[in-house]
Amino acid sequence: MEFLKKEGSERKKILFTGLDYAGKSSIILSFRREIEKIAVAKPTLGAERRNFEFMGKEISEWDLGGQEYYRISYLKNPSRYFDKTEIAIYVIDIQNPDRFSEALSYLSDVVKQFKKLKIEPPIYVWFHKVDPDIYKHPDAQLVKAATNLKNKIEKEIKYKKINYFKTTIFDLSTIINAMSKIFQTLFTKAEFVDQAAEEFAKKFNAEAVELIDDNSLIIGSYYKNSEVEDILKESTPYFLTLNDRLDNAQVKDDNPEDVMMVRRLGKNFIFKRFIIENSPPYYLLMIKDDPTFSREELDVFINLLNEILF
């Protein structure tokens, strides 16, 4: 994937923090579709930064290593590590209850630094490693632990802007959907992209449409109902990964008319890569009964997106 840097533009700072081994680096690698690196990933040493573009905005992603030595360093230098944070993502390993108190204590420390710096970024607490077998049993002990931990956070951390997600690298849709919802809060025109997606879906007679950027973020969507929403969201990682695999195998065809189509569950899944201006590629994923595809309608849609995004 290509990450753009625009000199002179103000970057939005996204902070990933939490204890060591919470899964922050694995989340970021999943988000980048670099799954093969997770098995050999080593603990983050200090603060790692990456710059990339999201819907025309420059993002600075800070991944703060969670070892105690580094956490102490961050707290001693808050202006360097915490200042100008636009969004904070705090990751907790829900499968390690022995460290819940430590995780809660450090979250409290982070909030204190925000208050000292007189900033109030929204904090998104991720209860991570809620693996698929846990999802199947809503009464499972770890699910109850997440509920109890949430209640404790709300009681002990005096901070208004805290939201929660349950995520796992074994279901990439949980990470993509969480990231997409968070990043869309940075973009004031997100609702216009959703409106464009809905109009496009109606013209194409599609049941669901997603617009995805090259960072695996859903920038706009339309779903006819909750059933197709679940189906398409769960399918998004599959199509992105398949596209990457084909690129890596050097079988990519740059013919603009080419479209990836898959028929499953009595429905047609249509996946199309397209380019806006000189940005990294965007992707269109939709579900429709009729597999026909109009290049002319797509061109109109791409021009509309270009006006909205740039």
N, C-alpha and C positions, 0 to 999 in steps of 0.2 A: 504494500500500500504506500501511497505517496502522501507526505504531509507537507503542507504549504506554510511558508513564513512570509508575512507581509511586514516589511520594515515600517516602523512608525505607527503601526496600528496597536491599539490597546488590547492586551490579551485578558481573557477571563480566566481567573485562577480556580482550578478544581483541585481540592485537596483530598487525597486518600490517606487515611490514617487508622490506627488501631494497634493492637498488640502484635508481636511477632507470631507467625504461623496462623494468623487469622484467615489468610487466603487472599490478601490484597493483590499480590503480584499475579496469582493465578487468575483472578478476576480480570485484571488488565490484559493479560495474555489472551484470555478467552474473548474479551471485548475486541481485541485486535485480530482475532481469528488466527492466533499463533498457538494452537492447541498442542502441537508437537513439542513445544518448549516447556510445557508445564511440568512434565515428569523430571526434567533435569534443572528446573529453576532453583536457584539458591536464594537464601534470605537477602532482602534488599539491604544494601550497605548505605546508610544515611539517606539522603533525599535524592531520588531520581526524577528528572523532569523530561517531559516530551511536549512539543508544540505541534498542534494540528488545527485544521480548519473545520468548523461546524456551521453550516448554513450561512457562510459568509463572515463568520466571526472567528477570531483567533483564540484558541484555547491553550492554556498552559496547564498541563496535568502534572501534579506533584504527588509522587508516591513516597511516603515517609516510612522508612524501615522501622519495624516495631520493637526491636530489641531494647531492653531497658536503658542501656548506655546511650542510645540515640534519643530515646524519649526524653531523658534528662537534658540532653543538649538542646532539643527543640524548645523545651519549656524555659531554658535559660536564655534563649535567643528568639523570643516570640515575634519580633518585628521582621526577622529574616524568614521564618518558616510559616507563620500564621497570618501575617498581615496581608491585606488585599484579597483574602479568600472570598470567592464569590459563592462557592458551594463546597460543603464538606461532606465527604462520604466516610462514615465510621463503620469499620467492619468488625463483627464479633463472630468468633467460631462457636456456633450453637452446640457443637458436639463436645465442647470442652467446658463443662459447668464448673470445674475446679478453678477456672480463671475468670468467672463472671465478675467477682468482686474487684479483681484487678482491672478488668476491662471497664467497669463502671467508674472506678477511681480515675483512670486516665481520661475517660470521656469528660468527667467533671473538670479535670485539669485543662483540657482543650477549651472547654466552654469559658473557664476563667480567663484564659489568654485572649479569647475573642472579646470578652467584656473589657479587659484592660486596654485592648487596642481600639475599643469603641466601634467594633464592627459586629454585625449580626447576620452572618450568612445562614441560610437554612442548612440544617444537619440531617442527612439521610443515614439512619442506622440500618445496616444490612445484617440481618441474622443469616449468616452464611453457613454453607454445608448442610442445608436442609435438603438432603438427597431424595431422589424419587421415591424410595421405599418409605420414607418418612411422610411424604405427601399422601401416600395411600392410607395412612393411619392417623387421622386427625386427632385421635385421643392419645397418641404416642407421648412418651415422657418428654422427649425433646421439644415437641410442639407446645406442651404445657409449660416447659421451661422458658420458651420464647415469650409466651404470654406473660408469665410472671416477671421476666426480665424487663419487658416493656413497661409493665406497671411500676416496677421499681425505678426505672429511668424517669418516668413521668413524675414520680413522687419526689425523687431526690435531686434531679437535675432541673434547676429553675431556668428553663429556656423554652421560649414559645415555639420556635420553628424547628421542631423535630418530627420527622416522618420515618416510616419503617418499610422495609422490603425483606422478603424471604428469598434467598438465592442459592444456587448450586451450579458448579461447573458441569455437572452431569445432566443438566437441562439448560442449555445455553439460552433458551428463550427467556428464562427468568432474569438472566443478566442483561440481555439485549433490551427487554421491555423496561427493566428498572432504569438502565442507563438512558434510554430514549425519553422516558417521562421526565427524568431529572434534567437532561440537557435541553429539552424543549422549553423549560421555564426560562432559559436564557434568551430565547428568541421571541420578540414581541409579535412577529408575523406568523407564528406557528398556526394560529387559527385559520389564516388565509390559505396555508398549504393544505390543511384538512378540508377546507371548502373546495379547493381545486381538486383534491382527490375524490371527493364525493361527486362533483360534477362529472369528472372523468369516468367514474364508475357507472354513473347513470347513462352516459352516452354509450359506453361499451357494454351495457347490460351486465356488469360485473357484480358479484355478491360481496366482494371484498377487494380492497386495494391498499397496498403499502408502498410508500416511497422510502428508500433506504439509501443512506450515504455510504461512502467507502470505509467508514469507521464502524459499520454495523449498527448505526443509529437510525431508528425509524423517525423520519422528519415529518411525515404526514400519513394519514390513514383514513380509511372508511370501511366500516363493517356493517353489513345488512342486519346481522343479529349476533348474539353472543356465541352461537355455535360456530359460525364461520370465522369469527374473531379468534377463537381458541385454535381452530385448525390452522389458520394462516400464521398466527404468531408462533406456533410450534414448528411450522414448516420453514420459517425464515432462516434459521441457522443452517438447515440442510441445503437450501439453494445457494446461500453465500459460500458455504464450504465447497460445494460441488463446483461452483464457478472458479474458486481459487485453485482447486485441484486441476481443472482443465487448463487454467492459465499456466500452472507449474509444469504441466505435461506438454506445454507448447503446442496445444491443439486449438488455441484461440483463433477464431475467425473474426476479423474486424468488419465483416459485411454488416452494415447497419440494419439489414432486413432480417438477420438471424434472430430467432427467439427460441428460448428453451421452453418446451412444453412437456408436462407430465400429467397423465390421467390417473387419478386415484380416488377411491370413495365415490365414484360416479361424477367426479368434478374435474375440470381442467385447470391445472395450475400453470400460469404463464409468467415467465421470468425474463426480463429484458434489461440489458445494460444500456445506458445512454450517457451522453456528455453534455454538460452545460458550461458554456464559455471555456475557460482553460482550467477548470477545476478537476479534481479526481473524479472518477466515474460515480454515477448514481445508478440505482437499480429500481425497477418497477416489478412488483410481485402482485399477482391478482388471481382470484378464483372466479371462473365463469362457466356456465353450462355450454355456451357456444365457443369453440376453439378459434374462431376467426379473429384476425388481428388487423387493424387498420393503421398503416404507417402514417397516413395523413392526419388522423386524429391524434396520434402520438406526437407528431411534430407541433401541432397546435398546443398541446399540453406542455411540452418541453419549453416552448416559447413563453407560456404563461408562468411556469416555474422560474424561468430566467428573470422575468420581471419582478417576481416576488422575492427571490433570494438575493438578487444582485441589483 
